[in-house]
Each structure stands twice: as C-alpha cells, then as structure tokens.
C-alpha cells in the first residue's frame, strides 16, 4: 500500500475510533452528579482512545479519542464547558500511549508476543497515568479560574476517584482488546497497513 493510501486508511480509522469513543463515552457511562450542578463519570471512552493509539499510533489514535469524547461533551449540557479540556487531555493520552508503544517499545516492529504485551501495558498505563494526574488537576484550575466555580475543591476528590477507576478499567480493557485484535489484523495482513 502506498503512502497516500496508508494515510487515507488511517484517517478513516481515526473517524471510526472517534465514533466508537463517542458512543462508549456517551451511552455507556455511569454519570455521577456533583454538588453545584457539575458531574463526573465512570466510562470506557479512554480505553477506545488507548486502543486507537496502540493500533494507529499516538496522533491518529489520540485524535480519534479526543474528537469522539469532545463531541460527547458538546452534546451534554453538563459537560459542554469542559470540551476544550477534554480535547487536550484525550489527545495527550493518545500521544503518550503511542509514543511509549511505538517509539520506545517498538511494538510495530516485532512479533514477540511477550514484548508486545509488556509494552502495551506500559504504554496504556503511561497514557492513563498522565490522565489520572492531569485531568483532576487541570479540571480543578479550569473550574476555579475559568468557570469561577467555588465547588472546585469538592469536585476534585470525586474527579480524582472517577479518573482513577477509569484508568484501571481502561487499561485492562484496552490491553485485553488489543492483543487478540492485533493477532487477527496480523493474520489478515491489515496490521501492516496501519503500522
């Protein structure tokens, strides 16, 4: 497959991952209402973002997750004000996961299942650990400074807890989905089109 077709294929798959992250984030979430009309959620949207980064690389996977979950925010009256923060953070999850998996671990250049599994776990944990730290932290300052919400301190604890739960479940789900999906794509010859 030539370079132009490869890019078109990746862009199409980015759209697919955006749609999947939107659906998973919007319709398969457990929303937790917080004081002051705010909310946080337990969801697997980040798992789709990580899976996209593992398959497509950090930029395309991160964009898929960022676009999908940002659209989810834009259609929800509670989350609409957080759309810019969501886009930035989810893109970073993808960039970090993709960097660790493909640039450091070089999972696209080997067929050693143990090596791939180890670096898949490291990459997923790295991207989601970034989110555990920066989502509540940026969310706190975003609410306090930009939105002027006095309940920022209270929602920080809830956001940290929800983000941590999301990180653990998303790591498990993304790694569990990636390994068999990678094998199926390799057997069909499609893995070489996206690496």
TIKOLVO-939566 format. One record per residue: residue number from 1; residue in three letters; y, z, x negated of N, C-alpha, C in turn. Coordinates in steps of 0.2 Angstrom, whole numbers. Example, Ala and Ser with C-alpha at 12.3 -4.5 7.8 and 13.67 -1.06 7.14 Angstrom:
[1 ALA [-28 39 -66] [-22 39 -62] [-16 39 -66]]
[2 SER [-11 35 -64] [-5 36 -68] [0 39 -64]]
This chain:
[1 UNK [-6 0 -4] [0 0 0] [6 0 -5]]
[2 UNK [11 -5 -3] [17 -5 -7] [22 1 -6]]
[3 UNK [27 2 -10] [31 7 -9] [35 8 -3]]
[4 UNK [37 2 0] [41 2 6] [37 4 12]]
[5 UNK [31 1 12] [26 3 17] [24 11 17]]
[6 UNK [24 13 11] [22 20 10] [28 25 13]]
[7 UNK [34 23 11] [40 26 14] [40 26 21]]
[8 UNK [39 20 24] [39 20 32] [34 24 35]]
[9 UNK [28 24 32] [22 28 34] [24 36 34]]
[10 UNK [27 38 28] [29 45 28] [35 47 33]]
[11 UNK [39 42 34] [45 43 39] [41 44 46]]
[12 UNK [37 40 47] [33 40 54] [30 47 55]]
[13 UNK [26 49 49] [23 55 49] [27 61 50]]
[14 UNK [33 60 47] [38 66 47] [40 66 55]]
[15 UNK [41 61 58] [43 61 65] [37 65 69]]
[16 UNK [31 63 67] [25 66 71] [25 74 69]]
[17 UNK [27 76 63] [27 83 62] [33 86 65]]
[18 UNK [39 83 66] [44 85 69] [42 87 77]]
[19 UNK [39 82 80] [37 83 87] [32 89 87]]
[20 UNK [27 89 83] [22 95 83] [26 101 82]]
[21 UNK [30 102 77] [34 108 76] [38 110 82]]
[22 UNK [41 105 85] [45 107 91] [40 109 97]]
[23 UNK [35 106 98] [30 108 103] [27 115 102]]
[24 UNK [25 116 96] [22 123 94] [27 128 94]]
[25 UNK [33 127 92] [39 132 92] [41 133 99]]
[26 UNK [42 128 103] [45 129 110] [40 132 115]]
[27 UNK [34 129 115] [29 130 120] [24 135 119]]
[28 UNK [23 137 112] [18 141 110] [20 147 107]]
[29 UNK [26 150 109] [29 156 106] [29 162 111]]
[30 UNK [29 168 107] [30 174 111] [37 176 110]]
[31 UNK [41 175 114] [48 177 114] [49 185 115]]
[32 UNK [53 188 110] [55 195 111] [62 196 112]]
[33 UNK [64 198 118] [71 199 119] [74 205 116]]
[34 UNK [79 204 113] [83 210 109] [89 212 113]]
[35 UNK [91 218 111] [97 220 115] [103 216 113]]
[36 UNK [108 215 118] [114 211 117] [112 203 119]]
[37 UNK [107 202 122] [105 195 124] [102 191 119]]
[38 UNK [101 194 113] [98 190 107] [90 190 108]]
[39 UNK [87 186 104] [79 186 104] [77 184 97]]
[40 UNK [70 185 96] [67 183 91] [60 181 94]]
[41 UNK [56 178 90] [49 175 92] [44 175 87]]
[42 UNK [38 176 90] [32 175 86] [29 168 87]]
[43 UNK [29 164 82] [27 157 84] [23 154 77]]
[44 UNK [20 148 78] [17 145 73] [21 138 70]]
[45 UNK [27 138 72] [31 132 70] [31 131 62]]
[46 UNK [32 137 59] [32 137 52] [25 134 49]]
[47 UNK [20 135 52] [13 133 50] [13 125 50]]
[48 UNK [16 122 55] [17 115 55] [21 112 49]]
[49 UNK [27 116 48] [31 114 43] [28 115 36]]
[50 UNK [24 120 35] [20 121 29] [14 115 28]]
[51 UNK [11 114 34] [6 109 34] [9 102 32]]
[52 UNK [15 100 35] [18 94 33] [20 94 26]]
[53 UNK [22 99 23] [24 99 16] [18 98 11]]
[54 UNK [12 101 13] [6 101 9] [4 93 10]]
[55 UNK [4 90 15] [2 83 16] [7 78 14]]
[56 UNK [13 79 15] [18 74 14] [23 75 8]]
[57 UNK [23 81 6] [27 83 1] [33 87 4]]
[58 UNK [37 90 -1] [42 95 2] [47 92 6]]
[59 UNK [50 87 4] [56 84 8] [54 81 15]]
[60 UNK [48 77 15] [46 75 22] [43 80 26]]
[61 UNK [39 85 23] [36 90 27] [42 95 29]]
[62 UNK [46 96 25] [52 101 27] [56 98 32]]
[63 UNK [58 92 31] [62 88 37] [58 88 43]]
[64 UNK [52 87 43] [48 87 50] [49 94 53]]
[65 UNK [48 99 49] [48 106 52] [55 108 54]]
[66 UNK [60 106 50] [67 108 51] [70 104 57]]
[67 UNK [68 98 58] [70 94 64] [67 96 70]]
[68 UNK [61 97 70] [57 100 76] [60 106 79]]
[69 UNK [60 111 74] [62 118 76] [70 118 78]]
[70 UNK [74 114 74] [81 114 76] [82 111 83]]
[71 UNK [78 106 85] [79 103 92] [76 109 97]]
[72 UNK [71 112 95] [69 118 99] [75 123 100]]
[73 UNK [78 125 95] [84 129 95] [90 126 100]]
[74 UNK [91 120 99] [96 116 103] [95 116 110]]
[75 UNK [89 116 112] [87 116 119] [86 123 122]]
[76 UNK [87 128 118] [86 135 121] [93 139 121]]
[77 UNK [95 141 126] [102 144 127] [103 150 122]]
[78 UNK [97 154 121] [97 160 117] [98 158 109]]
[79 UNK [94 152 107] [94 151 100] [99 145 98]]
[80 UNK [102 142 103] [107 136 101] [111 138 95]]
[81 UNK [114 144 95] [119 146 90] [116 146 83]]
[82 UNK [109 147 83] [105 148 76] [103 141 74]]
[83 UNK [104 135 77] [101 129 75] [103 127 68]]
[84 UNK [109 128 65] [111 126 58] [107 131 53]]
[85 UNK [106 137 55] [102 142 51] [95 139 51]]
[86 UNK [92 138 56] [85 136 57] [84 129 53]]
[87 UNK [88 124 53] [88 118 49] [87 120 42]]
[88 UNK [92 124 39] [92 125 32] [86 129 30]]
[89 UNK [84 134 34] [78 138 32] [72 135 32]]
[90 UNK [71 131 37] [64 127 38] [64 121 33]]
[91 UNK [69 118 31] [69 113 26] [67 116 19]]
[92 UNK [70 122 18] [68 126 12] [61 128 11]]
[93 UNK [58 130 17] [51 132 17] [47 126 15]]
[94 UNK [49 120 18] [45 114 16] [46 112 8]]
[95 UNK [53 112 6] [54 110 -1] [50 115 -6]]
[96 UNK [50 121 -5] [47 126 -9] [39 125 -9]]
[97 UNK [37 124 -3] [29 123 -2] [27 117 -6]]
[98 UNK [31 112 -4] [30 105 -8] [30 105 -15]]
[99 UNK [35 109 -18] [36 109 -25] [30 113 -28]]
[100 UNK [29 119 -25] [23 123 -28] [16 119 -28]]
[101 UNK [15 116 -22] [9 112 -21] [8 106 -25]]
[102 UNK [14 102 -25] [13 95 -28] [16 95 -35]]
[103 UNK [21 98 -37] [24 98 -44] [21 103 -48]]
[104 UNK [20 109 -46] [17 114 -50] [9 114 -50]]
[105 UNK [6 114 -44] [-1 114 -43] [-4 107 -44]]
[106 UNK [0 102 -43] [-3 95 -43] [-9 94 -39]]
[107 UNK [-9 96 -32] [-15 96 -28] [-16 88 -26]]
[108 UNK [-11 84 -27] [-12 77 -25] [-16 73 -31]]
[109 UNK [-17 76 -36] [-19 73 -42] [-26 75 -44]]
[110 UNK [-29 79 -40] [-36 82 -41] [-41 82 -35]]
[111 UNK [-47 82 -36] [-52 83 -31] [-56 90 -31]]
[112 UNK [-54 94 -36] [-57 101 -37] [-55 105 -31]]
[113 UNK [-59 106 -26] [-58 110 -20] [-55 117 -22]]
[114 UNK [-58 120 -27] [-56 127 -28] [-48 127 -31]]
[115 UNK [-47 122 -35] [-40 122 -37] [-35 120 -32]]
[116 UNK [-37 116 -27] [-33 114 -21] [-32 120 -17]]
[117 UNK [-37 123 -15] [-37 129 -11] [-32 134 -14]]
[118 UNK [-33 136 -20] [-29 141 -24] [-21 139 -23]]
[119 UNK [-20 133 -25] [-13 131 -25] [-10 130 -18]]
[120 UNK [-15 128 -13] [-12 128 -6] [-10 135 -4]]
[121 UNK [-14 140 -5] [-12 146 -3] [-6 149 -7]]
[122 UNK [-5 147 -13] [1 149 -17] [7 146 -14]]
[123 UNK [6 139 -13] [12 136 -10] [14 138 -3]]
[124 UNK [9 139 1] [10 142 8] [14 149 7]]
[125 UNK [11 153 3] [14 160 3] [21 159 0]]
[126 UNK [22 155 -5] [28 154 -8] [34 152 -3]]
[127 UNK [32 147 0] [37 144 5] [38 149 11]]
[128 UNK [33 153 13] [34 158 19] [37 164 16]]
[129 UNK [36 166 10] [39 172 7] [46 171 7]]
[130 UNK [48 165 5] [56 164 5] [58 165 12]]
[131 UNK [55 163 17] [57 163 24] [57 171 26]]
[132 UNK [52 175 24] [52 182 26] [58 185 23]]
[133 UNK [60 183 17] [66 187 14] [73 184 17]]
[134 UNK [73 177 17] [80 175 19] [81 174 26]]
[135 UNK [76 173 30] [78 172 37] [81 178 40]]
[136 UNK [78 184 39] [82 190 42] [88 192 38]]
[137 UNK [88 190 32] [95 192 28] [100 187 30]]
[138 UNK [99 181 30] [104 176 32] [106 177 40]]
[139 UNK [100 178 44] [102 180 51] [106 186 52]]
[140 UNK [105 191 48] [110 197 48] [117 195 47]]
[141 UNK [118 192 42] [125 190 40] [128 184 45]]
[142 UNK [124 180 47] [126 175 52] [128 178 58]]
[143 UNK [124 183 61] [126 187 67] [132 191 66]]
[144 UNK [132 194 60] [138 199 59] [145 195 58]]
[145 UNK [144 191 53] [151 187 51] [153 181 55]]
[146 UNK [148 177 57] [150 171 60] [150 172 68]]
[147 UNK [145 176 70] [145 177 78] [148 183 80]]
[148 UNK [149 188 75] [153 194 76] [149 199 81]]
[149 UNK [142 198 80] [138 202 85] [137 209 82]]
[150 UNK [139 215 85] [138 221 82] [131 224 82]]
[151 UNK [126 220 85] [119 222 86] [115 219 80]]
[152 UNK [119 217 75] [115 213 69] [111 218 66]]
[153 UNK [112 224 65] [108 229 61] [102 230 65]]
[154 UNK [102 231 72] [97 232 76] [92 226 76]]
[155 UNK [94 220 76] [90 214 77] [87 213 70]]
[156 UNK [90 215 65] [87 214 58] [80 216 57]]
[157 UNK [79 222 60] [72 225 59] [67 221 63]]
[158 UNK [69 219 69] [65 215 74] [63 208 70]]
[159 UNK [69 205 68] [68 199 65] [64 199 58]]
[160 UNK [64 204 54] [60 205 49] [53 206 51]]
[161 UNK [51 210 56] [45 211 58] [42 204 61]]
[162 UNK [45 201 65] [43 194 68] [42 189 62]]
[163 UNK [47 189 58] [46 184 52] [40 185 48]]
[164 UNK [39 192 47] [33 194 43] [26 192 46]]
[165 UNK [26 193 53] [20 191 57] [19 184 57]]
[166 UNK [25 180 58] [24 173 57] [22 170 51]]
[167 UNK [24 173 45] [22 171 39] [15 172 37]]
[168 UNK [12 178 39] [5 179 38] [1 174 43]]
[169 UNK [2 174 49] [-2 169 53] [-1 162 51]]
[170 UNK [5 160 49] [7 153 47] [3 151 41]]
[171 UNK [3 156 36] [-1 155 30] [-8 153 32]]
[172 UNK [-11 158 36] [-18 157 37] [-20 150 41]]
[173 UNK [-16 149 46] [-17 143 50] [-16 137 46]]
[174 UNK [-10 136 42] [-9 130 38] [-14 129 33]]
[175 UNK [-16 134 29] [-22 133 24] [-28 131 28]]
[176 UNK [-30 135 33] [-36 133 37] [-36 126 40]]
[177 UNK [-30 124 42] [-30 117 44] [-30 111 39]]
[178 UNK [-26 113 33] [-25 108 28] [-32 106 24]]
[179 UNK [-36 111 23] [-42 110 19] [-46 105 22]]
[180 UNK [-48 105 28] [-53 100 32] [-49 94 33]]
[181 UNK [-43 94 35] [-39 88 36] [-38 84 30]]
[182 UNK [-37 87 24] [-36 84 18] [-43 80 16]]
[183 UNK [-49 84 17] [-55 80 16] [-56 74 21]]
[184 UNK [-54 75 27] [-55 69 32] [-51 64 30]]
[185 UNK [-44 65 28] [-40 60 25] [-42 56 19]]
[186 UNK [-45 60 14] [-48 58 8] [-54 53 9]]
[187 UNK [-58 55 14] [-64 51 16] [-62 44 19]]
[188 UNK [-57 45 23] [-54 39 27] [-50 34 22]]
[189 UNK [-48 37 17] [-43 33 12] [-36 33 14]]
[190 UNK [-34 38 19] [-27 38 21] [-24 43 16]]
[191 UNK [-27 48 13] [-24 53 9] [-20 49 3]]
[192 UNK [-22 44 1] [-19 40 -5] [-12 37 -2]]
[193 UNK [-12 36 4] [-6 33 7] [0 38 8]]
[194 UNK [-1 44 8] [4 49 9] [5 53 3]]
[195 UNK [1 53 -3] [2 56 -9] [7 52 -14]]
